């Protein structure tokens, strides 16, 4: 019997994010006859804790989220934090064939401290230029040069979840030796299974839009709510349900109340299984200002939903600039006009549904898993 390939994954937490969900999907589909997998979770919290397969050795570093945020801040300002490093080195083994930081971040630097490892990989899940949360740091030349010299030039592979994410990265940091694009592993069978887990009753007289995503500024939910306000004046039968949680919840609810949209827009909060609601929708809608590879959009396409997205990185790549979904300019007039077309034209919705079914071939689980295994070996 050949020796198993020993892999170490690092992820900041197991919270409700696209990178975290993708990693869980990958771990559930590994062939554990060929791989021994260890998973370091820096902040051992999040909804996906219970979904890590039993074959994976989980290595939690901390369980206090606030403490981890303080340590991360110190690291960003002063260089590596010895508290994190000592805990990390104490808990991991000394030898790995491949070590992967699955969400490129400050914790990518832990890879370089592993005593014996053959291959180092980091996974970029964000658009680093159009996402202000990242670019506000990366536009600083000394910090940027530090990352180029001390992080990215030392990696064997930098994986990107979309071509848009790769292009933006290269514009900031330049080119490195191995920079493949691998779309997120979606786990099609599980999506379809979860979508049929329970029935959702729908009012056939109302066109239902569904959006799934964290309530953060980058998701552009203010644009969605203001577009709904404009459509409300036309006395149309439509409803937007937003599934997700985040610090903007109160602010967005105040905006809904300000424009008296309680019958047209509702923040449903986070649900563990949004797929039946997504399957039941007439349209999947995404108002994001920046994405790398939007998982919720990909999942909606796998379910054959008509899609309306804002013209931003990542989203435009998934629908190929309007070929497989409707793409809107980032303003209220254009976004509401596209929503209006979808509300009024059922045949157009059906046409977009067929386009989604066609595009779903892009997310073949077998093809993507082969790509992932190929860079790990």
GIFENWO-V761661 format. One record per residue. NEAR is the number of other C-alpha atoms within 8 Angstrom. Layout:
BEGIN
near->NEAR
near->NEAR
END
This chain:
BEGIN
near->2
near->3
near->5
near->8
near->10
near->11
near->13
near->12
near->12
near->15
near->14
near->9
near->11
near->15
near->9
near->9
near->8
near->8
near->9
near->13
near->10
near->11
near->9
near->11
near->11
near->10
near->10
near->8
near->6
near->7
near->6
near->8
near->6
near->8
near->11
near->11
near->12
near->12
near->12
near->12
near->15
near->12
near->14
near->13
near->10
near->9
near->8
near->12
near->9
near->5
near->6
near->10
near->7
near->5
near->6
near->11
near->8
near->8
near->10
near->10
near->13
near->10
near->8
near->8
near->9
near->6
near->7
near->11
near->8
near->8
near->11
near->10
near->8
near->11
near->11
near->9
near->6
near->7
near->7
near->9
near->11
near->6
near->7
near->9
near->11
near->8
near->9
near->10
near->10
near->6
near->8
near->7
near->6
near->7
near->8
near->12
near->10
near->15
near->14
near->13
near->14
near->12
near->13
near->11
near->6
near->8
near->11
near->12
near->10
near->9
near->11
near->5
near->8
near->10
near->6
near->7
near->11
near->7
near->10
near->12
near->13
near->14
near->13
near->12
near->12
near->9
near->16
near->13
near->10
near->10
near->13
near->8
near->6
near->9
near->11
near->8
near->9
near->11
near->8
near->8
near->7
near->6
near->9
near->13
near->9
near->9
near->9
near->10
near->9
near->8
near->11
near->10
near->8
near->7
near->11
near->9
near->11
near->13
near->12
near->15
near->15
near->13
near->10
near->11
near->18
near->13
near->8
near->12
near->12
near->9
near->7
near->11
near->9
near->7
near->5
near->7
near->6
near->7
near->10
near->8
near->10
near->11
near->10
near->10
near->11
near->12
near->8
near->9
near->6
near->7
near->11
near->9
near->8
near->10
near->14
near->9
near->7
near->6
near->6
near->7
near->4
near->5
near->5
near->5
near->5
near->8
near->12
near->11
near->13
near->15
near->11
near->10
near->10
near->10
near->12
near->9
near->7
near->8
near->13
near->11
near->11
near->8
near->11
near->11
near->11
near->9
near->12
near->12
near->10
near->9
near->11
near->10
near->7
near->6
near->6
near->7
near->7
near->10
near->12
near->11
near->12
near->13
near->15
near->13
near->10
near->8
near->7
near->9
near->10
near->7
near->7
near->10
near->9
near->8
near->10
near->12
near->9
near->7
near->7
near->7
near->12
near->8
near->7
near->10
near->13
near->10
near->10
near->8
near->8
near->7
near->7
near->4
near->7
near->10
near->10
near->14
near->10
near->12
near->10
near->8
near->12
near->11
near->14
near->15
near->10
near->12
near->11
near->12
near->14
near->13
near->13
near->14
near->14
near->10
near->9
near->8
near->12
near->12
near->10
near->14
near->14
near->11
near->11
near->12
near->15
near->17
near->16
near->14
near->14
near->15
near->11
near->10
near->14
near->16
near->16
near->14
near->11
near->10
near->12
near->8
near->9
near->9
near->8
near->12
near->13
near->12
near->11
near->11
near->8
near->10
near->7
near->10
near->7
near->10
near->14
near->12
near->8
near->11
near->9
near->9
near->8
near->11
near->9
near->6
near->8
near->8
near->6
near->8
near->12
near->9
near->9
near->14
near->12
near->9
near->13
near->17
near->12
near->8
near->10
near->12
near->7
near->5
near->12
near->9
near->10
near->6
near->8
near->13
near->10
near->8
near->9
near->9
near->8
near->7
near->6
near->7
near->6
END
